[in-house]
Amino acid sequence: MKHVIIGSGAAGIAAAKTIRSINECDEIVLFSSDDVIYSRCMLHKYSGNERDIASLSFVSDDFFSKNNVTWYKGECVTGVDTKNSCIMLQGKTFFYDKLLIATGSDSFIPNVGELKTAKNVYGFSHLIDAKMVREKALGVEKIVVVGAGLVGLDVIYALLKLKKSVTVVEMASQVLPLNLDVVSASVYQRLFEQHGCTFRPNSKVANTISNPKGEITHIVLDTGENLACDMVVIAAGVRSSVNFLEGSGIVCERGVKVDQYLRSSCENVYAAGSVTVSGRLWSCAVRQGEVAAKNMCGIETPFTDDFSAKTSMSFFDLPTVSIGRVNPEVGDAVFIREGVNCYQKIILQNNLVVGVILQGNIAYSGIWQSLIKNKIDLSKLKKPIWELSFADFYNIDETGQYQYSVLK
């Protein structure tokens, strides 16, 4: 059996490792446009001069040799022929028995003003982006970042490390609108402001002003304000990397469309990670890679771990974990505990935990994720919710396996 994997990110590497753990003899071939392995979660550490390229890797130096994986690095796949079970690379053809698409996603540059054509506008999805951002930033002073989500704050953090003046444009009224509530988000915003960052919430880019060199000198906001800048970084969204699949017959909507077994619309073709849209968080991409690999090896396994979005972050030594919903809905029960440099929030819906935010003190985050995943009913809770531990839910049976027990 020949397994071909396109993409060397979290999903692709997890799939290669899983296939090898299942079958020692199957052939595994991995193609990637990158020539090094790196964690996209750590790109800002490179741009901020906190890590070199080698330290961005999340695999051992002998990963490919140890797992007997053939890696074609720096190779761009130009197309997929699902009728003949092969992929194309600049005049070369490689056949597959099973194919995994794990090409990830690319920065989305909106078609506003000259954002798409200006020479000093950058995305932040790949190592090449991080290299260009760092190289350009070292020679300028005023930088505008569009987007204050996770990627946006990563970029801002790196630029502040380089001692640059940063102004942030965000459509929402707060930073990290998808990951944190107003309280926990405001703590991070204040920290960034204390380090020299300026925010423009509730704002959109309406136009741009450029010089004769084709560089944007001002960002024009819908509020009428003009922001002077030497460069612009767009961190306001991504699009799945699927352009090479045109004409393949593989159905793509916002990303590759897959079923619960991560199978695409074409036989023997699977997809995992952010190319599927649902796998854009690192942990989810890894799990999708593992599940896709099992199905490629004939072990039918549904992907069920998208029960909640778990996000971990740490800026200026303040760690935060958010799981599931960050804002309550009508009828939800909300528990909040605050202290010095600590904010914790739990949301219950019909006695089930549906959302958690832990900021400052992130201990025991695993129990909340487990409660959400396993939909444990807390109606019989006999102690304060903040005192829960795994001991309240698990017993070890005669086989040595953990089983849920009645709440104590």
N, C-alpha and C positions, 0 to 999 in steps of 0.2 A: 504494500500500500504506500502510495506517495502522497504526502501531505504538503501542500504549498501554502505558505502564510505570507500575506502582503502587509507589512508594517511591523516595526520593532519597538512599539510602545508597550504600555502596560498589558494590553490585551494580547498582543502578538507574542510577547515573551512568555506570558503565563500559559498560553496555548501550547507553545513549543515544549515547555517544561512538563505540562500535563500529558501530552501525547507520549513523550518519552517515558514517563513514569508508568504508563499503561502498556506500552509495547516497545520492547527493546530493539526490534528489528525494522519497524516501519521507517521509511525514508522521510526526513523532514527538511524542507528547503524554505528559507526565509529571505524575502526581498525587502529592502528598505531604501528610500531615497536618502536617508541619513547614513553617514559613514561611521557614526559612533552611537553607542547606546546611552540615553540620558533620560532623566526624569523630568517631565514637563513641569512638575510641581516645584522644581528647584531652579528653573531658568532665571528667576529674579535674583537668586544667590550669585549666579554667574554675572549678570548685568551689574550687580552692585559690588562686584569685586570681592565677594566673600568666599567663592569657590572657583576652582578651575574646572575645565571640561572633564577631566578624568574623574573628579569627585562627584560629578552629576550622575554617574552610572549607578544603576540599581541591580546589576548582575556582576558576578565574579569574572575575573579576567579569563578564566577557562570555561565559561558557561557553554560556549558553542562546541568546543572540543569535548568537554565532559559529557554533554548531552547528545553528541554526534549530530549536530545540526549544521547544515551547510548554509552559510550566510553570504548572500550577494549584497554587499553594502554599496551605497551610493548608486543604486540602480532604480530608475523610475519605471514603474509598470505603466505602459501606455494604453493597454486595453485587455479585455477578457473575452475570450470566445467560448461561451458556455456550450455551444453545440459540439465543439470538438475538444472540450475540456482542456483548454490551454490558456496561458497568459502571454502577452506580447511585451517585449522590451526592445525598443529601437532596433528592429530587424531580427531579433532573436525570439524564439518561441520555446516555452516550457510547458510540458503537459502535467496534469495533476489527476489524482483520483479523488481527492478532497481538497477544497480550496477555502481558506479563511481570509476574509477581507477585514483588516484591522488597521486601516490607514488613518484613523483619527479625524481631526478637523483642522480647519484653517481659520485665521482671523477674518472677520467680515468687515470690510471697509465700506461704509455707506456712500452712496452716490450723492454727496452733498458738496457743493462748491467744487474745489479741486482736490478733495481728499484722496480720490482714486488715482490722480495723476501727478501730484506734487512729489518732489524729490525728497522731502524731509518728513514724510508720513510713514509710520511703521506699525505693523501688527505685533502680536506677541504670543505666537502659538508654537514656534519651533526654535531650535537652537540658532539657526541663521538669523531669526528675528532678534533674539537676545544679543547676538554678536553685533548686529547693526545698531541696535538701540544703544548699547554700551559705547561703541565706537563713535557714534554721532554725539551722544550726550557728553562725552568727555571734552568736546570742543565747543559746547554752547552753555548758555545759562538758563534761559527761560523755556520751560517745557509745559505743554498742555497735554493732559491725559484725558481721554474721553472714555468714561465708564468707571464706576467705583464698586464693581463687584469683586470677586476673589482675584481674578487676573489683574484687574485695575489696581487694587491695593498692593498686589505683589510688585507691579511695575513702579508704583509710587514709592514704595519702600526702598526699592533698589536705587531709584533716582535720588532720594533723600540721602542715602548712604554715600552717593557721589557728590553731595553738597549742592544740589541743583535747586533752583526755584521752580516749584511745581504748582500748577493750577489744575483742578479737576472739575470736569463737566459731567454731571450725572442727572439723568432724567427723573429719577425718583427723589423723594424728599430726604433720603438717608443713604448712607453707604451700606453695602452688602444687603440690599433689599430682599434678596432671595434666601439669605442665610441667617439673618439676625432680626430681632425685633428692634424697636426704636431705642430702648434703653441700652442694650448691649452694643448696638451700632454706634450710638452717640459717644460711648466710651472710647471706641477706636477712633472716631473722627476727632475727638479732642486730642488724643495722643498724636495723631498725624499733624494736627494744627500746631501743637506744641513744638513739633520738629520742623516747622516752616512751610507746611502745605496749606494751600488755600482751596476751598471748595465752592463750587457753584451748583447747589442742588436745584431741582425743579427746572433744569435748563436743557436746551437742545442746541446742537450746532445748526445754524440756519444758513451760513455761508462762510466763505473764506476770502482772504485778501492775500495775493501773492506778489512777489517781486519779479523782475525780468528773468531771474535765474530759474524760475519755476518752483520756488520755495514759498511755502505759506508763512506769512509774517504776522497775520492776525486771524484769530478764529472769531467769527461773528455769531453771537448767541441770539436765540429767539427773543430774548429780553431786550435786545438792542445793544448790549455791551460788546465791546471789542477787546479780545484778549491778545496781547502781544505775545509772540512766541518765536523760538528759534527752531523748534521741532514739535511734532505731534505724534503721540502714541495712541492708537485706537485699541481699546480693550472693552468694547461694548457688545461683543457677541462673536460667535463662531459659526461656521458652516461645515457640515460633514464633507470630507474629501472624497467625492464620488464622481468627479468629472471624467475620469478615465473609464468609467463604467458605461458611458454613453454607447448605445447600440449593442450592449451585451445581453439585453433581455432581463437583467436583474432589476427588479422594481425598486425605485428609490423615491421617497417622498421628501422629507427634510433630511433623511439619511437612508441607508439601506433598510428596507422593510424586512423584518424577521418575525418568525413565530416564536412560541415559547421555548422552542429548542434551538433558537438562534439560527434557524435555517432561512435562507433567502428564498425568493420566488423560483430560483433555478436549482435543479437537482445537484447535490453534492457541493453546493456553495453555501457557506456560512458567513456570518459577520459578527463582530464583537467590538466593544469599546465605543468611543464617541462617534464613530462612523454610523452607529445605529441610533444616535441621539440620546437614547436612554442610558448609555454607558459613559457619560461624560465625567463622572467623578472617578478618581483613581481606583478606589476600592471596588467600585462597581465594574469598572473596565477589567480589572484583574479577575473578578468572579465570572464575568461573561466569557473571558478567554478560557478559563478552566472548564466552564460548562460546554462551550462550543467544542472544545477539544474532545471531551468525553463523547459527545454526539458524533463527532467525526470518526471516532474509534468504535462506534456501534453501541456505546453504552447510553441508552436513551435517558436523558437527564433534562428536566425542565429548568429554565432559569426563573427562580422565584425570589431572588435576593434584592429586588428593587422595591422592597416594602417601604423604605424611607430613604431620604437623602441624608447621609451623615457627612458633615463637613468639619474638618479640623483645621485650625489656623493658629498662628501666633505672631503677633506684631509687637515690637518693642517689649519683649519678654512677658506679654500678657496672652496666655493660651485660652482658646475658646473651642468648644465642641457644640455643634447644633445637630439635632437629629429630628427628622420628620418636620412637622409643621412648627413654625416659629410664632405664629399669631393665632389666638383662639377664635373659634366661631361661636355663634349663638348657642348657649346651652352647655358649653364646655366648662369644666372646672379647672381653675388655674391656681397653682401653688408657686409662690415666689419667696426666695430667701436671699437676703442681701447682707453684705459685710464689707470690710475694708478690702478693696481690690477684688471683690467677689460678687457675682450676680448669678443666681440659678433660678431656672423657671421650668415648671412641668405643666403640661397641658393634658387633661384627661377628657375623653369623650365616651360617655356610657361606661365609665369605670375602666376604660382601656387607655393606656398611655399612647398618645399620638404625636407628642412633640416635646423636645427637651432642649434647653440652652444651659450650658455650663460655662461660665466665664471666670477666669482667675483660678478657681479650684475645679479641675476636671476629673478628679478621682471618681472611680466607680462609674464612668460613662458606659462601660460595657454592660452593666445590668440594665440600663435604660434602653439600650439598643436591643437587648435580648427580650425585654418586656414588650417592646413595639413589634419586633419580628414575630414573636410567638403569641401575640394578642392575649396576654395574661389578664384575666379579670381581677381587678383589685377591690371588688365589692366586699370581700371578706377581710379586708385589711384590718389588723388588730393593733397596729403601731403607727406612729407618725410616718408619713410617706418618705421623709428625708432620712429615716433610719433603716430603710430597706437594704438588704444585701442578698447575694446569691444564696446564702444559707436559708433564706426564707422560702426558697422556691425549689430547691433541688434535694433529692435523696439519691444515694447510690444503691442500685439494686444488686441482686445476687450475681449478675454478670459483670458488675463493675461499671455499668453504664449509668449516666445521670438521668434521673426521671423527675418530672415536676411533682412537687408535693403540695399539700394544702397550705395556704398562707398561715403563718404563725401569728 
